[in-house]
Amino acid sequence: MNIVLNGQPVALPDAACVADAVDHATRALGLRPPFAVALNLQFVPRAQYAHTPLHEGDRLEIITPITGG
């Protein structure tokens, strides 16, 4: 299946869930926790990553905090 991850097209297995996309992002994009995840503009709690299926065309955003002063 094809989804959009942080604005970029990504191909994942057909039965993928949010946890699979987060795993892909940490390996391929170098993202590291802490971060927040939104699926189609809806926040997904970390405890639900493995229980939230993805569908063709979904948009997933992984948002990391910005620090500074």
LUMLUMDREN-2810 file (N, C-alpha, C; in Angstrom, 1 decimal):
<atoms>
<atom><aa>M</aa><ch>A</ch><at>N</at><xx>0.8</xx><yy>-1.2</yy><zz>0.0</zz></atom>
<atom><aa>M</aa><ch>A</ch><at>CA</at><xx>0.0</xx><yy>0.0</yy><zz>0.0</zz></atom>
<atom><aa>M</aa><ch>A</ch><at>C</at><xx>0.9</xx><yy>1.2</yy><zz>0.0</zz></atom>
<atom><aa>N</aa><ch>A</ch><at>N</at><xx>0.4</xx><yy>2.3</yy><zz>-0.5</zz></atom>
<atom><aa>N</aa><ch>A</ch><at>CA</at><xx>1.1</xx><yy>3.6</yy><zz>-0.6</zz></atom>
<atom><aa>N</aa><ch>A</ch><at>C</at><xx>0.4</xx><yy>4.6</yy><zz>0.4</zz></atom>
<atom><aa>I</aa><ch>A</ch><at>N</at><xx>1.3</xx><yy>5.2</yy><zz>1.2</zz></atom>
<atom><aa>I</aa><ch>A</ch><at>CA</at><xx>0.8</xx><yy>6.2</yy><zz>2.1</zz></atom>
<atom><aa>I</aa><ch>A</ch><at>C</at><xx>1.7</xx><yy>7.4</yy><zz>1.9</zz></atom>
<atom><aa>V</aa><ch>A</ch><at>N</at><xx>1.4</xx><yy>8.5</yy><zz>2.6</zz></atom>
<atom><aa>V</aa><ch>A</ch><at>CA</at><xx>2.2</xx><yy>9.7</yy><zz>2.6</zz></atom>
<atom><aa>V</aa><ch>A</ch><at>C</at><xx>2.7</xx><yy>9.9</yy><zz>4.0</zz></atom>
<atom><aa>L</aa><ch>A</ch><at>N</at><xx>4.0</xx><yy>9.8</yy><zz>4.2</zz></atom>
<atom><aa>L</aa><ch>A</ch><at>CA</at><xx>4.7</xx><yy>9.9</yy><zz>5.5</zz></atom>
<atom><aa>L</aa><ch>A</ch><at>C</at><xx>5.5</xx><yy>11.2</yy><zz>5.5</zz></atom>
<atom><aa>N</aa><ch>A</ch><at>N</at><xx>5.1</xx><yy>12.1</yy><zz>6.3</zz></atom>
<atom><aa>N</aa><ch>A</ch><at>CA</at><xx>5.8</xx><yy>13.4</yy><zz>6.4</zz></atom>
<atom><aa>N</aa><ch>A</ch><at>C</at><xx>6.0</xx><yy>14.1</yy><zz>5.0</zz></atom>
<atom><aa>G</aa><ch>A</ch><at>N</at><xx>4.9</xx><yy>14.0</yy><zz>4.2</zz></atom>
<atom><aa>G</aa><ch>A</ch><at>CA</at><xx>4.9</xx><yy>14.6</yy><zz>2.9</zz></atom>
<atom><aa>G</aa><ch>A</ch><at>C</at><xx>5.5</xx><yy>13.8</yy><zz>1.8</zz></atom>
<atom><aa>Q</aa><ch>A</ch><at>N</at><xx>6.0</xx><yy>12.7</yy><zz>2.1</zz></atom>
<atom><aa>Q</aa><ch>A</ch><at>CA</at><xx>6.7</xx><yy>11.9</yy><zz>1.1</zz></atom>
<atom><aa>Q</aa><ch>A</ch><at>C</at><xx>6.0</xx><yy>10.5</yy><zz>0.9</zz></atom>
<atom><aa>P</aa><ch>A</ch><at>N</at><xx>5.9</xx><yy>10.1</yy><zz>-0.4</zz></atom>
<atom><aa>P</aa><ch>A</ch><at>CA</at><xx>5.2</xx><yy>8.8</yy><zz>-0.6</zz></atom>
<atom><aa>P</aa><ch>A</ch><at>C</at><xx>6.1</xx><yy>7.7</yy><zz>-0.1</zz></atom>
<atom><aa>V</aa><ch>A</ch><at>N</at><xx>5.4</xx><yy>6.7</yy><zz>0.5</zz></atom>
<atom><aa>V</aa><ch>A</ch><at>CA</at><xx>6.1</xx><yy>5.5</yy><zz>1.1</zz></atom>
<atom><aa>V</aa><ch>A</ch><at>C</at><xx>5.3</xx><yy>4.3</yy><zz>0.8</zz></atom>
<atom><aa>A</aa><ch>A</ch><at>N</at><xx>5.9</xx><yy>3.2</yy><zz>0.4</zz></atom>
<atom><aa>A</aa><ch>A</ch><at>CA</at><xx>5.2</xx><yy>1.9</yy><zz>0.1</zz></atom>
<atom><aa>A</aa><ch>A</ch><at>C</at><xx>5.4</xx><yy>1.1</yy><zz>1.4</zz></atom>
<atom><aa>L</aa><ch>A</ch><at>N</at><xx>4.3</xx><yy>0.5</yy><zz>1.9</zz></atom>
<atom><aa>L</aa><ch>A</ch><at>CA</at><xx>4.4</xx><yy>-0.4</yy><zz>3.0</zz></atom>
<atom><aa>L</aa><ch>A</ch><at>C</at><xx>3.6</xx><yy>-1.6</yy><zz>2.7</zz></atom>
<atom><aa>P</aa><ch>A</ch><at>N</at><xx>3.8</xx><yy>-2.7</yy><zz>3.4</zz></atom>
<atom><aa>P</aa><ch>A</ch><at>CA</at><xx>3.0</xx><yy>-3.9</yy><zz>3.2</zz></atom>
<atom><aa>P</aa><ch>A</ch><at>C</at><xx>1.5</xx><yy>-3.6</yy><zz>3.4</zz></atom>
<atom><aa>D</aa><ch>A</ch><at>N</at><xx>0.6</xx><yy>-4.4</yy><zz>2.7</zz></atom>
<atom><aa>D</aa><ch>A</ch><at>CA</at><xx>-0.8</xx><yy>-4.2</yy><zz>2.7</zz></atom>
<atom><aa>D</aa><ch>A</ch><at>C</at><xx>-1.4</xx><yy>-4.2</yy><zz>4.1</zz></atom>
<atom><aa>A</aa><ch>A</ch><at>N</at><xx>-0.9</xx><yy>-5.0</yy><zz>5.0</zz></atom>
<atom><aa>A</aa><ch>A</ch><at>CA</at><xx>-1.5</xx><yy>-5.1</yy><zz>6.3</zz></atom>
<atom><aa>A</aa><ch>A</ch><at>C</at><xx>-0.8</xx><yy>-4.2</yy><zz>7.3</zz></atom>
<atom><aa>A</aa><ch>A</ch><at>N</at><xx>-0.2</xx><yy>-3.1</yy><zz>6.9</zz></atom>
<atom><aa>A</aa><ch>A</ch><at>CA</at><xx>0.6</xx><yy>-2.3</yy><zz>7.8</zz></atom>
<atom><aa>A</aa><ch>A</ch><at>C</at><xx>-0.2</xx><yy>-1.5</yy><zz>8.8</zz></atom>
<atom><aa>C</aa><ch>A</ch><at>N</at><xx>0.4</xx><yy>-1.2</yy><zz>9.9</zz></atom>
<atom><aa>C</aa><ch>A</ch><at>CA</at><xx>-0.3</xx><yy>-0.4</yy><zz>10.9</zz></atom>
<atom><aa>C</aa><ch>A</ch><at>C</at><xx>0.6</xx><yy>0.8</yy><zz>11.2</zz></atom>
<atom><aa>V</aa><ch>A</ch><at>N</at><xx>0.2</xx><yy>1.7</yy><zz>12.1</zz></atom>
<atom><aa>V</aa><ch>A</ch><at>CA</at><xx>1.0</xx><yy>2.9</yy><zz>12.4</zz></atom>
<atom><aa>V</aa><ch>A</ch><at>C</at><xx>2.4</xx><yy>2.5</yy><zz>12.9</zz></atom>
<atom><aa>A</aa><ch>A</ch><at>N</at><xx>2.4</xx><yy>1.4</yy><zz>13.7</zz></atom>
<atom><aa>A</aa><ch>A</ch><at>CA</at><xx>3.7</xx><yy>0.9</yy><zz>14.3</zz></atom>
<atom><aa>A</aa><ch>A</ch><at>C</at><xx>4.7</xx><yy>0.6</yy><zz>13.2</zz></atom>
<atom><aa>D</aa><ch>A</ch><at>N</at><xx>4.2</xx><yy>0.0</yy><zz>12.1</zz></atom>
<atom><aa>D</aa><ch>A</ch><at>CA</at><xx>5.1</xx><yy>-0.3</yy><zz>10.9</zz></atom>
<atom><aa>D</aa><ch>A</ch><at>C</at><xx>5.6</xx><yy>1.0</yy><zz>10.3</zz></atom>
<atom><aa>A</aa><ch>A</ch><at>N</at><xx>4.8</xx><yy>2.0</yy><zz>10.1</zz></atom>
<atom><aa>A</aa><ch>A</ch><at>CA</at><xx>5.2</xx><yy>3.2</yy><zz>9.5</zz></atom>
<atom><aa>A</aa><ch>A</ch><at>C</at><xx>6.2</xx><yy>3.9</yy><zz>10.5</zz></atom>
<atom><aa>V</aa><ch>A</ch><at>N</at><xx>6.0</xx><yy>3.9</yy><zz>11.8</zz></atom>
<atom><aa>V</aa><ch>A</ch><at>CA</at><xx>6.9</xx><yy>4.5</yy><zz>12.7</zz></atom>
<atom><aa>V</aa><ch>A</ch><at>C</at><xx>8.3</xx><yy>3.8</yy><zz>12.6</zz></atom>
<atom><aa>D</aa><ch>A</ch><at>N</at><xx>8.2</xx><yy>2.5</yy><zz>12.6</zz></atom>
<atom><aa>D</aa><ch>A</ch><at>CA</at><xx>9.5</xx><yy>1.7</yy><zz>12.4</zz></atom>
<atom><aa>D</aa><ch>A</ch><at>C</at><xx>10.2</xx><yy>2.1</yy><zz>11.2</zz></atom>
<atom><aa>H</aa><ch>A</ch><at>N</at><xx>9.5</xx><yy>2.2</yy><zz>10.1</zz></atom>
<atom><aa>H</aa><ch>A</ch><at>CA</at><xx>10.1</xx><yy>2.6</yy><zz>8.8</zz></atom>
<atom><aa>H</aa><ch>A</ch><at>C</at><xx>10.8</xx><yy>4.0</yy><zz>9.0</zz></atom>
<atom><aa>A</aa><ch>A</ch><at>N</at><xx>10.1</xx><yy>4.9</yy><zz>9.6</zz></atom>
<atom><aa>A</aa><ch>A</ch><at>CA</at><xx>10.6</xx><yy>6.3</yy><zz>9.8</zz></atom>
<atom><aa>A</aa><ch>A</ch><at>C</at><xx>11.8</xx><yy>6.3</yy><zz>10.6</zz></atom>
<atom><aa>T</aa><ch>A</ch><at>N</at><xx>11.9</xx><yy>5.5</yy><zz>11.7</zz></atom>
<atom><aa>T</aa><ch>A</ch><at>CA</at><xx>13.1</xx><yy>5.5</yy><zz>12.5</zz></atom>
<atom><aa>T</aa><ch>A</ch><at>C</at><xx>14.3</xx><yy>4.9</yy><zz>11.8</zz></atom>
<atom><aa>R</aa><ch>A</ch><at>N</at><xx>14.0</xx><yy>3.9</yy><zz>11.0</zz></atom>
<atom><aa>R</aa><ch>A</ch><at>CA</at><xx>15.1</xx><yy>3.2</yy><zz>10.2</zz></atom>
<atom><aa>R</aa><ch>A</ch><at>C</at><xx>15.5</xx><yy>4.0</yy><zz>9.0</zz></atom>
<atom><aa>A</aa><ch>A</ch><at>N</at><xx>14.6</xx><yy>4.4</yy><zz>8.2</zz></atom>
<atom><aa>A</aa><ch>A</ch><at>CA</at><xx>14.9</xx><yy>5.0</yy><zz>6.9</zz></atom>
<atom><aa>A</aa><ch>A</ch><at>C</at><xx>15.1</xx><yy>6.5</yy><zz>7.0</zz></atom>
<atom><aa>L</aa><ch>A</ch><at>N</at><xx>14.4</xx><yy>7.2</yy><zz>7.9</zz></atom>
<atom><aa>L</aa><ch>A</ch><at>CA</at><xx>14.5</xx><yy>8.7</yy><zz>8.0</zz></atom>
<atom><aa>L</aa><ch>A</ch><at>C</at><xx>15.3</xx><yy>9.1</yy><zz>9.1</zz></atom>
<atom><aa>G</aa><ch>A</ch><at>N</at><xx>15.7</xx><yy>8.2</yy><zz>10.0</zz></atom>
<atom><aa>G</aa><ch>A</ch><at>CA</at><xx>16.5</xx><yy>8.6</yy><zz>11.2</zz></atom>
<atom><aa>G</aa><ch>A</ch><at>C</at><xx>15.8</xx><yy>9.3</yy><zz>12.3</zz></atom>
<atom><aa>L</aa><ch>A</ch><at>N</at><xx>14.4</xx><yy>9.3</yy><zz>12.3</zz></atom>
<atom><aa>L</aa><ch>A</ch><at>CA</at><xx>13.7</xx><yy>9.9</yy><zz>13.3</zz></atom>
<atom><aa>L</aa><ch>A</ch><at>C</at><xx>13.8</xx><yy>9.1</yy><zz>14.6</zz></atom>
<atom><aa>R</aa><ch>A</ch><at>N</at><xx>13.9</xx><yy>9.9</yy><zz>15.7</zz></atom>
<atom><aa>R</aa><ch>A</ch><at>CA</at><xx>14.1</xx><yy>9.3</yy><zz>17.0</zz></atom>
<atom><aa>R</aa><ch>A</ch><at>C</at><xx>13.1</xx><yy>9.9</yy><zz>18.0</zz></atom>
<atom><aa>P</aa><ch>A</ch><at>N</at><xx>12.6</xx><yy>9.0</yy><zz>18.9</zz></atom>
<atom><aa>P</aa><ch>A</ch><at>CA</at><xx>11.7</xx><yy>9.6</yy><zz>20.0</zz></atom>
<atom><aa>P</aa><ch>A</ch><at>C</at><xx>12.4</xx><yy>10.6</yy><zz>20.8</zz></atom>
<atom><aa>P</aa><ch>A</ch><at>N</at><xx>11.7</xx><yy>11.5</yy><zz>21.4</zz></atom>
<atom><aa>P</aa><ch>A</ch><at>CA</at><xx>10.2</xx><yy>11.6</yy><zz>21.4</zz></atom>
<atom><aa>P</aa><ch>A</ch><at>C</at><xx>9.6</xx><yy>12.2</yy><zz>20.2</zz></atom>
<atom><aa>F</aa><ch>A</ch><at>N</at><xx>8.4</xx><yy>11.8</yy><zz>19.8</zz></atom>
<atom><aa>F</aa><ch>A</ch><at>CA</at><xx>7.7</xx><yy>12.4</yy><zz>18.8</zz></atom>
<atom><aa>F</aa><ch>A</ch><at>C</at><xx>6.2</xx><yy>12.1</yy><zz>18.9</zz></atom>
<atom><aa>A</aa><ch>A</ch><at>N</at><xx>5.4</xx><yy>12.8</yy><zz>18.2</zz></atom>
<atom><aa>A</aa><ch>A</ch><at>CA</at><xx>3.9</xx><yy>12.6</yy><zz>18.2</zz></atom>
<atom><aa>A</aa><ch>A</ch><at>C</at><xx>3.6</xx><yy>12.2</yy><zz>16.8</zz></atom>
<atom><aa>V</aa><ch>A</ch><at>N</at><xx>2.5</xx><yy>11.4</yy><zz>16.7</zz></atom>
<atom><aa>V</aa><ch>A</ch><at>CA</at><xx>2.1</xx><yy>10.8</yy><zz>15.4</zz></atom>
<atom><aa>V</aa><ch>A</ch><at>C</at><xx>0.6</xx><yy>11.3</yy><zz>15.2</zz></atom>
<atom><aa>A</aa><ch>A</ch><at>N</at><xx>0.4</xx><yy>11.7</yy><zz>14.0</zz></atom>
<atom><aa>A</aa><ch>A</ch><at>CA</at><xx>-1.0</xx><yy>12.1</yy><zz>13.5</zz></atom>
<atom><aa>A</aa><ch>A</ch><at>C</at><xx>-1.3</xx><yy>11.3</yy><zz>12.3</zz></atom>
<atom><aa>L</aa><ch>A</ch><at>N</at><xx>-2.5</xx><yy>10.6</yy><zz>12.2</zz></atom>
<atom><aa>L</aa><ch>A</ch><at>CA</at><xx>-2.9</xx><yy>9.9</yy><zz>11.1</zz></atom>
<atom><aa>L</aa><ch>A</ch><at>C</at><xx>-4.1</xx><yy>10.7</yy><zz>10.5</zz></atom>
<atom><aa>N</aa><ch>A</ch><at>N</at><xx>-4.0</xx><yy>11.2</yy><zz>9.3</zz></atom>
<atom><aa>N</aa><ch>A</ch><at>CA</at><xx>-5.1</xx><yy>11.9</yy><zz>8.7</zz></atom>
<atom><aa>N</aa><ch>A</ch><at>C</at><xx>-5.5</xx><yy>13.1</yy><zz>9.6</zz></atom>
<atom><aa>L</aa><ch>A</ch><at>N</at><xx>-4.6</xx><yy>13.8</yy><zz>10.2</zz></atom>
<atom><aa>L</aa><ch>A</ch><at>CA</at><xx>-4.8</xx><yy>14.9</yy><zz>11.1</zz></atom>
<atom><aa>L</aa><ch>A</ch><at>C</at><xx>-5.3</xx><yy>14.6</yy><zz>12.5</zz></atom>
<atom><aa>Q</aa><ch>A</ch><at>N</at><xx>-5.4</xx><yy>13.3</yy><zz>12.8</zz></atom>
<atom><aa>Q</aa><ch>A</ch><at>CA</at><xx>-5.9</xx><yy>12.8</yy><zz>14.1</zz></atom>
<atom><aa>Q</aa><ch>A</ch><at>C</at><xx>-4.7</xx><yy>12.2</yy><zz>14.9</zz></atom>
<atom><aa>F</aa><ch>A</ch><at>N</at><xx>-4.5</xx><yy>12.7</yy><zz>16.2</zz></atom>
<atom><aa>F</aa><ch>A</ch><at>CA</at><xx>-3.5</xx><yy>12.2</yy><zz>17.0</zz></atom>
<atom><aa>F</aa><ch>A</ch><at>C</at><xx>-3.7</xx><yy>10.8</yy><zz>17.3</zz></atom>
<atom><aa>V</aa><ch>A</ch><at>N</at><xx>-2.6</xx><yy>10.0</yy><zz>17.3</zz></atom>
<atom><aa>V</aa><ch>A</ch><at>CA</at><xx>-2.6</xx><yy>8.6</yy><zz>17.6</zz></atom>
<atom><aa>V</aa><ch>A</ch><at>C</at><xx>-1.7</xx><yy>8.3</yy><zz>18.8</zz></atom>
<atom><aa>P</aa><ch>A</ch><at>N</at><xx>-2.3</xx><yy>7.9</yy><zz>20.0</zz></atom>
<atom><aa>P</aa><ch>A</ch><at>CA</at><xx>-1.5</xx><yy>7.6</yy><zz>21.2</zz></atom>
<atom><aa>P</aa><ch>A</ch><at>C</at><xx>-0.5</xx><yy>6.5</yy><zz>20.9</zz></atom>
<atom><aa>R</aa><ch>A</ch><at>N</at><xx>0.6</xx><yy>6.5</yy><zz>21.5</zz></atom>
<atom><aa>R</aa><ch>A</ch><at>CA</at><xx>1.6</xx><yy>5.5</yy><zz>21.3</zz></atom>
<atom><aa>R</aa><ch>A</ch><at>C</at><xx>1.1</xx><yy>4.1</yy><zz>21.6</zz></atom>
<atom><aa>A</aa><ch>A</ch><at>N</at><xx>0.2</xx><yy>4.0</yy><zz>22.6</zz></atom>
<atom><aa>A</aa><ch>A</ch><at>CA</at><xx>-0.3</xx><yy>2.7</yy><zz>23.0</zz></atom>
<atom><aa>A</aa><ch>A</ch><at>C</at><xx>-1.2</xx><yy>2.1</yy><zz>21.8</zz></atom>
<atom><aa>Q</aa><ch>A</ch><at>N</at><xx>-1.6</xx><yy>2.9</yy><zz>20.9</zz></atom>
<atom><aa>Q</aa><ch>A</ch><at>CA</at><xx>-2.5</xx><yy>2.5</yy><zz>19.8</zz></atom>
<atom><aa>Q</aa><ch>A</ch><at>C</at><xx>-1.7</xx><yy>2.3</yy><zz>18.5</zz></atom>
<atom><aa>Y</aa><ch>A</ch><at>N</at><xx>-0.4</xx><yy>2.5</yy><zz>18.4</zz></atom>
<atom><aa>Y</aa><ch>A</ch><at>CA</at><xx>0.3</xx><yy>2.4</yy><zz>17.2</zz></atom>
<atom><aa>Y</aa><ch>A</ch><at>C</at><xx>0.1</xx><yy>1.0</yy><zz>16.5</zz></atom>
<atom><aa>A</aa><ch>A</ch><at>N</at><xx>0.2</xx><yy>-0.1</yy><zz>17.3</zz></atom>
<atom><aa>A</aa><ch>A</ch><at>CA</at><xx>0.1</xx><yy>-1.4</yy><zz>16.8</zz></atom>
<atom><aa>A</aa><ch>A</ch><at>C</at><xx>-1.3</xx><yy>-1.8</yy><zz>16.5</zz></atom>
<atom><aa>H</aa><ch>A</ch><at>N</at><xx>-2.3</xx><yy>-1.1</yy><zz>17.0</zz></atom>
<atom><aa>H</aa><ch>A</ch><at>CA</at><xx>-3.7</xx><yy>-1.4</yy><zz>16.8</zz></atom>
<atom><aa>H</aa><ch>A</ch><at>C</at><xx>-4.4</xx><yy>-0.5</yy><zz>15.8</zz></atom>
<atom><aa>T</aa><ch>A</ch><at>N</at><xx>-3.6</xx><yy>0.4</yy><zz>15.2</zz></atom>
<atom><aa>T</aa><ch>A</ch><at>CA</at><xx>-4.2</xx><yy>1.3</yy><zz>14.2</zz></atom>
<atom><aa>T</aa><ch>A</ch><at>C</at><xx>-3.8</xx><yy>1.0</yy><zz>12.8</zz></atom>
<atom><aa>P</aa><ch>A</ch><at>N</at><xx>-4.7</xx><yy>0.4</yy><zz>12.0</zz></atom>
<atom><aa>P</aa><ch>A</ch><at>CA</at><xx>-4.3</xx><yy>0.0</yy><zz>10.7</zz></atom>
<atom><aa>P</aa><ch>A</ch><at>C</at><xx>-4.2</xx><yy>1.2</yy><zz>9.7</zz></atom>
<atom><aa>L</aa><ch>A</ch><at>N</at><xx>-3.3</xx><yy>1.0</yy><zz>8.7</zz></atom>
<atom><aa>L</aa><ch>A</ch><at>CA</at><xx>-3.2</xx><yy>2.0</yy><zz>7.7</zz></atom>
<atom><aa>L</aa><ch>A</ch><at>C</at><xx>-4.0</xx><yy>1.6</yy><zz>6.5</zz></atom>
<atom><aa>H</aa><ch>A</ch><at>N</at><xx>-4.4</xx><yy>2.6</yy><zz>5.7</zz></atom>
<atom><aa>H</aa><ch>A</ch><at>CA</at><xx>-5.1</xx><yy>2.3</yy><zz>4.4</zz></atom>
<atom><aa>H</aa><ch>A</ch><at>C</at><xx>-4.5</xx><yy>3.1</yy><zz>3.3</zz></atom>
<atom><aa>E</aa><ch>A</ch><at>N</at><xx>-4.7</xx><yy>2.6</yy><zz>2.1</zz></atom>
<atom><aa>E</aa><ch>A</ch><at>CA</at><xx>-4.1</xx><yy>3.2</yy><zz>0.9</zz></atom>
<atom><aa>E</aa><ch>A</ch><at>C</at><xx>-4.5</xx><yy>4.7</yy><zz>0.9</zz></atom>
<atom><aa>G</aa><ch>A</ch><at>N</at><xx>-3.4</xx><yy>5.5</yy><zz>0.7</zz></atom>
<atom><aa>G</aa><ch>A</ch><at>CA</at><xx>-3.6</xx><yy>7.0</yy><zz>0.6</zz></atom>
<atom><aa>G</aa><ch>A</ch><at>C</at><xx>-3.6</xx><yy>7.7</yy><zz>2.0</zz></atom>
<atom><aa>D</aa><ch>A</ch><at>N</at><xx>-3.5</xx><yy>7.0</yy><zz>3.1</zz></atom>
<atom><aa>D</aa><ch>A</ch><at>CA</at><xx>-3.4</xx><yy>7.7</yy><zz>4.4</zz></atom>
<atom><aa>D</aa><ch>A</ch><at>C</at><xx>-2.3</xx><yy>8.6</yy><zz>4.4</zz></atom>
<atom><aa>R</aa><ch>A</ch><at>N</at><xx>-2.4</xx><yy>9.7</yy><zz>5.2</zz></atom>
<atom><aa>R</aa><ch>A</ch><at>CA</at><xx>-1.4</xx><yy>10.7</yy><zz>5.5</zz></atom>
<atom><aa>R</aa><ch>A</ch><at>C</at><xx>-1.0</xx><yy>10.6</yy><zz>6.9</zz></atom>
<atom><aa>L</aa><ch>A</ch><at>N</at><xx>0.3</xx><yy>10.3</yy><zz>7.1</zz></atom>
<atom><aa>L</aa><ch>A</ch><at>CA</at><xx>0.9</xx><yy>10.1</yy><zz>8.5</zz></atom>
<atom><aa>L</aa><ch>A</ch><at>C</at><xx>1.9</xx><yy>11.2</yy><zz>8.7</zz></atom>
<atom><aa>E</aa><ch>A</ch><at>N</at><xx>1.8</xx><yy>11.9</yy><zz>9.8</zz></atom>
<atom><aa>E</aa><ch>A</ch><at>CA</at><xx>2.8</xx><yy>12.9</yy><zz>10.2</zz></atom>
<atom><aa>E</aa><ch>A</ch><at>C</at><xx>3.5</xx><yy>12.5</yy><zz>11.5</zz></atom>
<atom><aa>I</aa><ch>A</ch><at>N</at><xx>4.8</xx><yy>12.4</yy><zz>11.5</zz></atom>
<atom><aa>I</aa><ch>A</ch><at>CA</at><xx>5.6</xx><yy>12.2</yy><zz>12.7</zz></atom>
<atom><aa>I</aa><ch>A</ch><at>C</at><xx>6.2</xx><yy>13.5</yy><zz>13.0</zz></atom>
<atom><aa>I</aa><ch>A</ch><at>N</at><xx>5.9</xx><yy>14.0</yy><zz>14.2</zz></atom>
<atom><aa>I</aa><ch>A</ch><at>CA</at><xx>6.3</xx><yy>15.4</yy><zz>14.5</zz></atom>
<atom><aa>I</aa><ch>A</ch><at>C</at><xx>7.2</xx><yy>15.3</yy><zz>15.7</zz></atom>
<atom><aa>T</aa><ch>A</ch><at>N</at><xx>8.4</xx><yy>15.8</yy><zz>15.6</zz></atom>
<atom><aa>T</aa><ch>A</ch><at>CA</at><xx>9.4</xx><yy>15.9</yy><zz>16.6</zz></atom>
<atom><aa>T</aa><ch>A</ch><at>C</at><xx>9.4</xx><yy>17.3</yy><zz>17.3</zz></atom>
<atom><aa>P</aa><ch>A</ch><at>N</at><xx>9.7</xx><yy>17.3</yy><zz>18.6</zz></atom>
<atom><aa>P</aa><ch>A</ch><at>CA</at><xx>9.7</xx><yy>18.6</yy><zz>19.3</zz></atom>
<atom><aa>P</aa><ch>A</ch><at>C</at><xx>10.9</xx><yy>19.5</yy><zz>18.8</zz></atom>
<atom><aa>I</aa><ch>A</ch><at>N</at><xx>10.7</xx><yy>20.8</yy><zz>18.8</zz></atom>
<atom><aa>I</aa><ch>A</ch><at>CA</at><xx>11.7</xx><yy>21.7</yy><zz>18.5</zz></atom>
<atom><aa>I</aa><ch>A</ch><at>C</at><xx>12.2</xx><yy>22.4</yy><zz>19.8</zz></atom>
<atom><aa>T</aa><ch>A</ch><at>N</at><xx>13.4</xx><yy>22.4</yy><zz>20.0</zz></atom>
<atom><aa>T</aa><ch>A</ch><at>CA</at><xx>13.9</xx><yy>23.0</yy><zz>21.3</zz></atom>
<atom><aa>T</aa><ch>A</ch><at>C</at><xx>14.8</xx><yy>24.2</yy><zz>20.9</zz></atom>
<atom><aa>G</aa><ch>A</ch><at>N</at><xx>14.9</xx><yy>25.1</yy><zz>21.8</zz></atom>
<atom><aa>G</aa><ch>A</ch><at>CA</at><xx>15.7</xx><yy>26.3</yy><zz>21.6</zz></atom>
<atom><aa>G</aa><ch>A</ch><at>C</at><xx>15.4</xx><yy>27.3</yy><zz>22.6</zz></atom>
<atom><aa>G</aa><ch>A</ch><at>N</at><xx>16.0</xx><yy>28.4</yy><zz>22.5</zz></atom>
<atom><aa>G</aa><ch>A</ch><at>CA</at><xx>15.6</xx><yy>29.5</yy><zz>23.5</zz></atom>
<atom><aa>G</aa><ch>A</ch><at>C</at><xx>15.9</xx><yy>30.8</yy><zz>23.0</zz></atom>
</atoms>
